[in-house]
């Protein structure tokens, strides 16, 4: 039984290993362009990771496609245009300002404006609350309670 567990633990790393992509470039300029592109393009599965950081199958396919296009001599703009045509503006971390993405650009400012308005309303409401007016007799009584020795010496 011990040998069976031993064999099992030896085989688990083989099953769990992830594939490592190793692309070779004949030109360092193409490799630099490839790295810039996979840093600029978003993984559509993970949504908060770029292609370089994602291990999703779609990201692997998109990296391979980017590599192929760079190797064939496509410019960065051609690669990005192809990806946008195929996957939409969401594939870019910095989408263009147009009718379908204006909310992405203006949305944070709208939320900030609403937060400032709410904060101003809360501050104004607190300022409008009136504090009770204290009389001179109340002030003298408080003074007497805080400094009882002052009255005895007078």
C-alpha positions as CSV (number, residue, x, y, z in Angstrom):
1,X,0.0,0.0,0.0
2,X,2.9,2.4,0.8
3,X,4.4,1.8,-2.6
4,X,1.1,2.7,-4.3
5,X,1.0,6.0,-2.4
6,X,4.6,6.7,-3.3
7,X,3.9,6.1,-7.0
8,X,0.8,8.3,-6.8
9,X,2.7,11.2,-5.3
10,X,5.4,10.8,-8.0
11,X,2.8,11.0,-10.8
12,X,0.8,13.9,-9.5
13,X,3.3,16.6,-10.6
14,X,3.2,15.2,-14.1
15,X,-0.6,15.6,-14.3
16,X,-0.6,19.0,-12.7
17,X,2.2,20.7,-14.6
18,X,1.2,23.6,-16.8
19,X,2.4,24.1,-20.3
20,X,5.0,26.8,-20.7
21,X,5.0,28.7,-24.0
22,X,8.4,29.3,-25.4
23,X,8.3,31.4,-28.6
24,X,11.5,32.0,-30.5
25,X,12.2,35.2,-32.4
26,X,14.8,35.8,-35.0
27,X,14.6,39.5,-34.4
28,X,14.8,41.2,-30.9
29,X,12.6,44.0,-32.2
30,X,9.8,41.5,-33.0
31,X,10.2,40.0,-29.5
32,X,9.9,43.4,-27.9
33,X,6.8,44.2,-30.0
34,X,5.2,40.9,-29.1
35,X,5.8,41.6,-25.4
36,X,4.3,45.1,-25.7
37,X,1.2,43.6,-27.5
38,X,0.5,40.9,-24.9
39,X,0.9,43.5,-22.2
40,X,-1.6,45.8,-23.8
41,X,-4.3,43.2,-24.7
42,X,-6.7,42.0,-22.1
43,X,-7.7,38.4,-21.5
44,X,-11.4,38.1,-22.1
45,X,-11.8,35.2,-19.7
46,X,-9.9,36.7,-16.7
47,X,-10.9,40.3,-17.6
48,X,-8.5,41.9,-15.1
49,X,-5.3,40.3,-16.5
50,X,-3.4,41.0,-19.7
51,X,-2.5,38.2,-22.1
52,X,0.9,37.9,-20.6
53,X,-0.4,37.1,-17.1
54,X,-3.3,34.9,-18.0
55,X,-3.2,31.1,-18.2
56,X,-6.7,30.7,-19.8
57,X,-6.9,28.7,-23.0
58,X,-8.3,31.7,-24.9
59,X,-5.3,33.8,-23.7
60,X,-2.9,31.1,-24.9
61,X,-4.7,31.1,-28.3
62,X,-4.5,34.9,-28.5
63,X,-0.8,34.9,-27.6
64,X,-0.2,32.3,-30.3
65,X,-2.2,34.4,-32.8
66,X,-0.3,37.5,-31.8
67,X,3.0,35.7,-32.2
68,X,2.0,34.4,-35.7
69,X,1.0,37.9,-36.8
70,X,4.2,39.5,-35.5
71,X,6.3,36.9,-37.1
72,X,4.5,37.5,-40.5
73,X,5.4,41.2,-40.2
74,X,2.1,42.7,-39.1
75,X,2.4,46.1,-37.4
76,X,1.1,46.6,-33.8
77,X,-1.8,48.6,-35.2
78,X,-2.8,45.7,-37.5
79,X,-2.6,43.2,-34.6
80,X,-4.7,45.4,-32.4
81,X,-7.2,46.1,-35.2
82,X,-7.6,42.4,-35.8
83,X,-8.1,41.6,-32.2
84,X,-10.7,44.4,-31.8
85,X,-12.5,43.3,-34.9
86,X,-12.6,39.8,-33.6
87,X,-13.2,40.3,-29.9
88,X,-14.5,43.9,-29.5
89,X,-13.1,47.0,-27.8
90,X,-13.0,45.3,-24.4
91,X,-9.9,43.4,-25.5
92,X,-7.9,46.6,-25.1
93,X,-6.9,48.0,-21.7
94,X,-7.3,51.6,-23.1
95,X,-10.3,51.3,-25.4
96,X,-11.0,54.3,-27.8
97,X,-13.5,56.9,-26.8
98,X,-16.6,56.2,-28.9
99,X,-20.3,55.7,-28.5
100,X,-20.0,52.2,-27.2
101,X,-17.2,52.9,-24.7
102,X,-18.1,56.4,-23.4
103,X,-19.5,55.0,-20.2
104,X,-16.1,53.3,-19.5
105,X,-14.4,56.7,-19.7
106,X,-17.0,58.9,-18.1
107,X,-18.3,56.5,-15.5
108,X,-15.7,57.0,-12.9
109,X,-16.1,60.8,-13.0
110,X,-19.9,60.4,-12.7
111,X,-19.4,58.2,-9.6
112,X,-17.0,60.7,-8.1
113,X,-19.4,63.5,-8.7
114,X,-22.2,61.6,-7.0
115,X,-20.0,60.8,-4.1
116,X,-19.0,64.5,-3.7
117,X,-22.7,65.5,-3.8
118,X,-23.7,63.0,-1.2
119,X,-20.8,64.2,1.0
120,X,-21.8,67.8,0.6
121,X,-25.4,67.0,1.5
122,X,-24.3,65.2,4.7
123,X,-22.0,68.1,5.7
124,X,-24.8,70.6,5.0
125,X,-27.3,68.6,7.0
126,X,-24.8,68.3,10.0
127,X,-24.3,72.1,9.8
128,X,-28.0,72.8,9.9
129,X,-28.5,70.9,13.1
130,X,-28.7,73.5,15.8
131,X,-26.9,73.0,19.0
132,X,-28.8,73.8,22.1
133,X,-28.1,77.3,23.5
134,X,-26.7,77.5,27.0
135,X,-27.6,80.2,29.4
136,X,-25.2,82.1,31.6
137,X,-26.5,80.3,34.7
138,X,-25.7,76.9,33.0
139,X,-22.2,78.1,32.2
140,X,-21.6,79.3,35.8
141,X,-22.8,75.9,37.1
142,X,-20.4,74.1,34.8
143,X,-17.6,76.3,35.8
144,X,-18.4,75.6,39.5
145,X,-18.5,71.8,38.8
146,X,-15.2,71.9,37.0
147,X,-13.4,74.2,39.5
148,X,-15.0,73.9,42.9
149,X,-11.9,75.4,44.7
150,X,-12.3,78.7,42.8
151,X,-15.6,79.5,44.6
152,X,-14.3,78.7,48.0
153,X,-11.3,81.1,47.7
154,X,-13.5,84.0,46.6
